[in-house]
Amino acid sequence: MESFYQSMVNLIIDTSTNLPPDARRALARAKMQEEAGSRASLALDTIIDNVVTAEEEQGPICQDTGMPTFEIMVPVSANQITMKKQILEAVVETTRTGKLRTNSVDSLTGKNSGNNLGPGTPVIHFHQWEEDYIEVRLLLKGGGCENKNIQYSLPTELDGLGKAGRDLDGVRKCILHAVYQAQGQGCAAGFIGVSIGGDRTSGYQHAKEQLFRQLDDVNDNTDLAKLEEYILEKANQLEIGTMGFGGRVTLLGCKIGVQNRLPASFFVSVAYNCWAFRRQGVRIDPKTGEIITWLYKDGSSDLRKAESGVLQEGAKVLQAPIDEETIRSLKVGDVVMIDGMMHTGRDALHKYLMDHDAPVDLNGGVLYHCGPVMLQDPQGWHVKAAGPTTSSREEPYQADIIKKFGLRVVIGKGGMGAKTLQGLQEHGAVYLNAIGGAAQYYANCMQHVDGVDFLEEFGIPEAMWHLHVKGFPAIVTMDAHGNSLHADIDQVSKKRLEDFKEPVF
């Protein structure tokens, strides 16, 4: 199969850069349902802009290209050893060219492999079947939504919903709770795959397999078809909305499967996927390795960008470094644009800064929770994708770092907790929510790279990049007066969740 390697390169590139038609249609429907000018509508405009830009420029839709997961069906005669070798080579090549971010990290040392290879990465599952062609499906599921996966063991007590028993109604409650607990941290509006039954391992695997279904298909099991329809309707009444900003659309798709289980166990496993629903598949000629057909290219997929600058309209411009008076004039809901210097910082940097000085002056500065995709050429480093990462992981550190270094702005997605909120109020800082997954949109705001620290120690995603930005838009969701949109949305959605406590099935 001399063409198999190139077919895998093409599959990875398309999955990373080109959102499938069914996911595009779901985003278009969501945009139509939101009130024009609302935070959710502005976020969806940005998302759609990003999707179109990623396709046009063949750049990653989201900077977190996730854990590449290959599900492969092969005829009995297929050489799986050779196929695996060529898949690994394709992963290395697409990492080198910036279609995949360097995401494989040694769990003990924290060392990034730099090529997306390592024990357990990428994930490759082979299955034999009786067809005479090869089918390869690829899922790129980022860490932010992966962290919102959840598994329930029935019976259990669920906050807001009460007892969930070992029946279909108990399953219903678990799925609604799974959407509620994700809030904005999984880059809503999202998609979920659900597995009923199995064991702890097979449950999660089966849940992820549901994400390969077409969004407009109908479940063969009539009870599950009704449940899928119910969940999609009721989850959107929780008012969590896109990015957790509040709104009418929280869930874009729900697919549910069922497995047998042990009498002693009853698991409900939920795989949560962000709006950047990057999954694609191909059928391949087993003799040549060439692609015969693509699996998710059906139907209309037209998305139109909003008018230029829709998120920037009426925004307040912040020139970094920023003084405390300016910060305290901001309130939750304000749209701002940042000009000047911005510094990236994720998990490794936050841990480091707790016990060390910063390599640059951060007083009045802007810290961006971001692990960008970067490429280097003779002219220097270039930002290829740079959306926000989930901020909640930095909650143990953030307030202390704000105080220690005099930060004025922290940018991320999904919000932060009570300790950070108190730190913002005490020290005169704000938290800005950027639009999760809008990696191309934000990369275009970055004029040049001024430098980098900790590249060798932490790797590209975790390094501290110093970026000069122009017109970088975001929304104030935690201000210096003790207000948090994220806490407000959590309370509203919990109250809505309680409306679904009574049995339905």
C-alpha positions in Angstrom: 0.0 0.0 0.0 2.4 2.6 -1.2 -0.1 5.5 -0.9 -1.3 4.6 2.7 1.1 7.0 4.4 0.0 10.0 2.3 -3.6 9.0 2.8 -3.0 9.3 6.6 -1.3 12.6 6.2 -4.3 13.9 4.2 -6.7 12.5 6.8 -4.9 14.2 9.7 -4.7 17.5 7.9 -8.4 17.5 6.9 -9.5 16.5 10.4 -7.5 19.2 12.1 -8.4 22.1 9.7 -11.8 21.4 8.2 -14.9 21.0 10.4 -17.3 18.3 9.0 -20.5 19.4 7.3 -22.8 18.0 9.9 -21.0 20.0 12.7 -21.1 23.1 10.5 -24.8 22.7 10.1 -25.3 22.4 13.8 -23.3 25.6 14.4 -25.4 27.4 11.8 -28.6 26.3 13.5 -27.3 27.4 16.9 -26.5 30.9 15.5 -30.0 31.2 14.2 -31.5 30.4 17.6 -29.5 33.0 19.6 -30.6 36.6 20.1 -28.6 38.9 17.8 -26.0 40.9 19.8 -26.0 38.6 22.8 -22.8 37.2 24.3 -23.7 33.8 22.9 -24.3 35.2 19.4 -21.1 37.1 19.4 -19.2 34.0 20.5 -20.8 31.9 17.7 -19.9 34.6 15.2 -16.3 34.3 16.3 -16.5 30.5 16.1 -17.9 30.5 12.6 -15.3 33.1 11.5 -12.6 30.8 12.9 -14.0 27.7 11.1 -14.0 29.4 7.8 -10.5 30.9 8.3 -9.1 27.5 9.3 -10.4 26.0 6.1 -9.1 28.8 3.9 -5.7 28.9 5.5 -5.5 25.2 6.2 -4.6 25.9 9.8 -5.7 24.0 13.0 -9.3 24.9 13.9 -8.2 24.8 17.6 -4.6 25.0 18.9 -5.3 21.9 21.1 -5.3 19.2 18.5 -5.9 16.7 21.2 -5.1 13.0 21.4 -5.2 11.6 17.9 -7.5 8.5 18.2 -7.6 6.1 15.2 -10.3 3.5 14.8 -9.4 1.2 12.0 -11.4 -1.6 10.3 -9.3 -3.9 8.2 -9.7 -7.1 6.0 -8.1 -10.2 7.4 -5.2 -9.9 4.9 -4.2 -6.3 5.9 -0.7 -5.8 7.4 -1.5 -4.0 10.6 2.2 -3.7 11.6 3.1 -1.7 8.4 -0.1 0.4 8.7 0.7 1.4 12.3 4.3 2.3 11.3 3.0 4.6 8.5 0.3 6.2 10.8 3.1 7.1 13.3 5.2 8.6 10.4 2.1 10.6 9.3 1.6 11.9 12.9 5.3 13.0 13.0 5.0 14.7 9.6 1.8 16.6 10.4 3.3 17.7 13.8 6.4 19.0 12.0 4.2 21.1 9.7 2.0 22.5 12.5 -1.2 20.6 11.7 -0.9 18.9 15.1 0.4 20.5 18.2 3.1 18.8 20.2 0.8 17.1 22.8 2.6 14.0 24.0 4.1 14.6 27.4 5.9 12.1 29.7 3.6 11.8 32.7 6.5 11.5 35.2 9.0 14.0 33.9 6.7 16.4 32.1 9.0 16.3 29.1 7.3 16.8 25.7 8.4 14.3 23.1 8.1 17.0 20.4 6.7 14.7 17.8 3.4 13.4 19.3 4.8 9.9 19.8 5.3 8.2 23.1 3.8 5.3 25.2 0.1 5.4 24.6 0.1 8.2 22.0 -1.4 8.3 19.5 -4.2 5.9 20.2 -4.6 3.3 17.4 -7.3 0.5 17.6 -7.4 -2.1 14.9 -10.5 -4.3 14.2 -10.9 -7.0 11.6 -14.1 -7.2 9.5 -15.4 -9.1 6.4 -15.5 -6.1 4.1 -12.8 -5.9 1.3 -11.7 -2.3 2.0 -10.0 -0.5 4.9 -11.9 2.1 6.9 -10.0 4.6 9.1 -11.8 7.1 11.4 -9.9 9.8 13.3 -11.0 11.8 16.3 -9.1 14.8 17.5 -10.5 15.5 21.0 -8.9 18.3 22.9 -7.9 18.2 26.6 -10.4 20.8 27.7 -13.4 18.8 26.7 -11.7 15.5 27.6 -11.4 16.8 31.2 -15.2 17.1 31.2 -15.9 13.5 30.4 -17.7 11.9 33.3 -18.8 8.4 34.4 -21.6 7.5 36.8 -22.2 4.3 38.8 -25.9 3.7 39.4 -27.7 4.1 41.7 -26.3 7.4 42.8 -27.4 10.8 44.2 -27.1 13.7 41.8 -26.9 17.3 42.8 -30.1 19.0 41.7 -31.7 15.8 40.4 -31.9 13.5 43.4 -31.7 9.8 43.1 -30.7 8.2 39.8 -31.7 4.6 39.8 -30.8 1.6 37.6 -33.2 2.3 34.8 -33.6 4.6 31.8 -34.8 7.5 33.9 -31.6 7.2 36.0 -29.6 7.3 32.8 -31.6 10.4 31.7 -30.6 12.2 34.9 -27.0 11.3 34.5 -26.8 12.7 31.0 -28.4 16.0 32.0 -26.1 16.2 34.9 -23.1 15.6 32.7 -24.1 18.6 30.5 -24.6 20.7 33.6 -21.3 19.9 35.2 -19.4 20.8 32.0 -20.6 24.4 32.1 -18.4 26.5 29.8 -15.2 24.6 30.5 -15.7 22.1 27.7 -16.1 24.9 25.1 -19.9 24.7 24.8 -22.0 24.4 22.8 -20.8 20.8 22.6 -21.6 17.2 21.5 -21.9 14.2 23.8 -21.4 10.5 23.2 -23.0 8.2 25.9 -22.5 4.6 26.7 -25.0 2.7 29.0 -23.4 -0.4 30.6 -20.1 -2.1 29.9 -17.3 -1.8 32.5 -15.4 1.3 33.4 -12.9 0.9 30.5 -15.3 -0.2 27.8 -17.9 2.4 28.9 -15.6 5.3 28.0 -14.4 3.6 24.8 -18.0 2.9 23.7 -19.0 6.5 24.6 -16.3 7.9 22.3 -17.4 5.6 19.5 -20.8 7.2 19.6 -19.1 10.5 18.5 -18.4 8.9 15.1 -22.1 8.7 14.3 -23.6 11.2 11.9 -25.5 14.0 13.8 -28.6 13.5 11.7 -28.9 9.8 12.0 -31.7 8.1 14.0 -30.9 5.5 16.7 -32.0 2.0 15.8 -33.2 1.5 19.4 -36.5 3.4 19.7 -36.1 4.1 23.4 -32.6 5.5 22.9 -33.8 7.6 19.9 -36.5 9.2 22.2 -33.9 9.8 24.9 -31.4 11.4 22.4 -34.2 13.8 21.3 -35.2 14.5 24.8 -31.7 15.3 26.0 -31.0 17.6 23.1 -34.2 19.6 23.9 -33.9 19.7 27.7 -30.2 20.3 27.9 -30.7 23.5 25.9 -33.1 24.7 28.5 -30.3 24.8 31.1 -29.3 28.2 29.7 -25.5 27.6 30.0 -25.0 28.6 26.4 -21.9 29.0 24.2 -18.7 29.3 26.2 -20.9 29.2 29.3 -22.0 32.8 28.6 -25.7 31.9 28.9 -27.9 31.4 26.0 -30.4 29.1 24.2 -28.0 26.5 22.8 -25.8 24.5 25.1 -25.8 21.1 23.3 -25.4 20.5 19.6 -25.7 16.7 19.5 -26.4 13.7 21.6 -25.7 10.0 20.6 -26.3 7.1 23.0 -25.3 3.5 22.8 -25.9 0.5 25.1 -23.8 -2.5 26.1 -24.4 -5.5 28.4 -23.0 -5.2 31.9 -22.3 -7.2 35.0 -25.2 -7.6 37.4 -23.2 -5.8 40.1 -22.3 -2.8 37.9 -24.3 -0.2 36.1 -22.2 2.5 34.5 -23.2 5.5 32.4 -20.2 7.0 30.6 -20.3 10.4 28.9 -17.7 11.6 26.4 -18.0 15.4 26.1 -16.8 17.0 22.9 -16.4 20.7 22.3 -17.9 22.7 19.4 -14.7 22.0 17.4 -16.0 18.5 16.5 -13.0 17.2 14.7 -13.7 13.8 13.4 -13.2 12.4 9.9 -13.0 9.1 8.2 -11.9 7.5 4.9 -12.3 4.3 3.0 -9.1 3.0 1.6 -8.1 0.6 -1.2 -6.2 -2.2 0.5 -4.0 -2.8 -2.5 -2.9 0.8 -3.2 -3.6 2.6 0.1 -5.4 5.3 -1.8 -8.5 7.0 -0.4 -11.6 5.7 -2.1 -14.1 8.0 -0.4 -14.5 10.4 2.6 -17.0 9.5 5.3 -18.1 13.0 6.5 -18.4 15.1 3.4 -22.1 14.9 2.8 -24.6 17.7 2.2 -24.3 21.4 2.4 -21.6 22.8 4.7 -21.7 26.5 3.9 -20.9 28.9 6.8 -20.7 32.6 6.3 -18.5 34.9 8.3 -20.2 37.7 10.2 -19.4 41.3 9.3 -15.8 42.1 10.0 -15.2 43.2 13.6 -18.5 42.1 15.1 -16.9 41.2 18.5 -14.9 44.4 18.5 -17.8 46.8 18.0 -18.1 49.0 21.1 -15.1 47.3 22.7 -12.9 49.1 25.2 -9.3 49.2 24.2 -6.7 48.2 26.8 -3.1 49.1 26.1 -0.7 46.9 28.0 0.7 47.5 30.5 -2.5 48.5 32.2 -3.1 50.6 35.3 -5.4 49.6 38.2 -7.8 52.5 37.7 -8.6 51.3 34.2 -9.1 47.8 35.4 -11.5 48.8 38.2 -13.6 50.7 35.6 -14.5 47.4 33.9 -17.5 45.3 34.8 -18.8 41.8 33.9 -20.1 41.8 30.3 -17.8 44.4 28.9 -16.1 43.6 25.6 -12.4 44.7 25.5 -9.6 44.7 23.0 -6.0 44.3 24.0 -3.1 46.0 22.3 0.5 45.5 23.3 2.4 42.8 25.0 0.8 39.5 26.2 2.5 36.5 27.8 1.3 32.9 27.6 1.3 30.7 30.7 -0.1 27.3 31.4 0.2 24.6 34.1 4.0 24.3 34.1 4.6 28.1 34.2 2.1 28.7 37.0 3.8 26.0 39.2 7.2 27.5 38.4 6.2 31.1 39.2 5.0 30.2 42.7 8.6 29.7 43.8 10.7 31.7 41.2 10.9 35.1 39.7 9.4 35.8 36.3 11.8 36.1 33.4 10.1 39.4 32.3 8.4 42.2 34.2 4.7 41.3 34.6 3.6 44.4 36.5 0.4 45.7 34.8 0.7 42.8 32.4 -1.5 40.4 30.6 -1.2 36.6 31.1 -2.9 34.4 28.6 -3.8 30.8 29.4 -2.8 29.4 26.0 -0.7 26.6 24.5 -0.1 27.8 21.0 0.9 26.0 17.8 4.2 27.6 16.8 6.5 27.1 13.8 10.0 28.4 13.3 11.7 29.5 10.1 14.9 31.6 9.4 12.9 34.8 10.2 11.9 33.5 13.6 8.9 32.0 15.4 5.3 32.3 14.0 2.0 31.8 15.7 -0.1 29.2 13.8 -2.9 28.7 16.2 -3.6 30.3 19.6 -6.9 29.9 21.3 -7.4 29.8 25.1 -7.0 26.8 27.3 -9.2 25.9 30.3 -8.4 28.2 33.2 -9.7 26.1 36.1 -6.5 24.1 36.3 -4.7 27.3 37.4 -7.1 28.0 40.3 -4.6 26.9 43.0 -2.0 29.4 41.8 -3.7 32.3 40.1 -4.5 34.7 43.0 -1.0 34.3 44.5 0.6 35.0 41.1 -1.6 38.1 40.6 -0.5 39.4 43.9 3.2 38.5 43.5 3.7 40.0 40.1 1.1 42.7 39.8 -0.8 41.2 36.9 -3.8 43.2 35.7 -5.4 40.8 33.2 -5.8 37.0 33.1 -7.3 35.5 29.9 -8.6 32.0 29.4 -11.8 30.1 29.0 -14.3 28.6 31.3 -13.8 30.9 34.3 -12.1 30.5 37.6 -13.1 29.9 41.2 -13.7 31.8 44.5 -10.0 32.2 45.4 -9.2 33.9 42.1 -12.3 36.0 42.3 -11.2 37.3 45.7 -7.7 37.9 44.4 -9.0 40.0 41.4 -11.0 42.1 43.9 -8.2 42.6 46.3 -5.4 43.4 43.8 -7.3 45.1 41.0 -7.3 42.6 38.2 -9.9 41.1 35.8 -10.5 37.7 34.2 -11.3 37.8 30.5 -13.0 34.9 28.7 -11.7 34.4 25.1 -13.6 32.3 22.7 -12.5 28.7 23.2 -11.2 26.9 20.1 -11.0 30.1 18.0 -7.3 29.4 17.3 -7.1 31.0 13.9 -9.1 34.0 14.9 -6.8 34.9 17.7 -3.6 33.9 15.9 -4.5 36.7 13.4 -4.4 39.2 16.3 -0.8 38.4 17.0 1.6 40.6 15.1 4.9 39.1 16.1 6.7 37.0 18.6 9.0 39.0 20.9 10.6 36.0 22.6 10.1 32.8 24.5 11.3 31.4 27.9 11.3 27.8 29.2 11.0 26.3 25.7 13.5 23.6 26.3 12.3 22.9 29.8 8.5 22.9 29.2 8.0 22.3 25.4 6.1 24.5 23.0 2.6 24.4 24.5 3.8 25.1 28.1 6.6 27.6 27.3 6.2 31.3 28.1 5.7 33.1 24.8 5.9 36.9 24.6 3.5 38.1 22.0 2.8 41.5 20.6 -1.0 41.7 19.9 -3.3 44.1 18.2 -7.1 44.1 18.6 -7.3 40.9 20.7 -11.0 40.7 21.8 -12.4 39.0 24.9 -15.2 39.5 27.4 -14.9 40.4 31.0 -16.5 37.6 33.0 -14.9 38.2 36.4 -14.3 41.7 37.4 -12.5 43.6 40.2 -15.7 44.1 42.2 -16.4 40.5 43.1 -18.7 39.7 40.2 -18.5 36.4 38.3 -20.6 35.6 35.2 -19.5 32.0 35.6 -20.9 31.7 39.2 -24.1 33.4 38.0 -24.6 30.9 35.1 -23.9 28.0 37.4 -26.7 29.1 39.8 -29.1 29.7 36.9 -28.4 26.3 35.3 -28.6 24.4 38.5 -32.0 25.9 39.1 -33.1 24.8 35.6 -31.6 21.4 36.2 -33.9 20.9 39.2 -36.9 21.3 36.9 -36.1 17.9 35.4 -36.0 16.0 38.7 -39.3 14.2 38.3 -39.4 10.9 36.4 -40.0 11.0 32.6 -39.3 7.4 31.5 
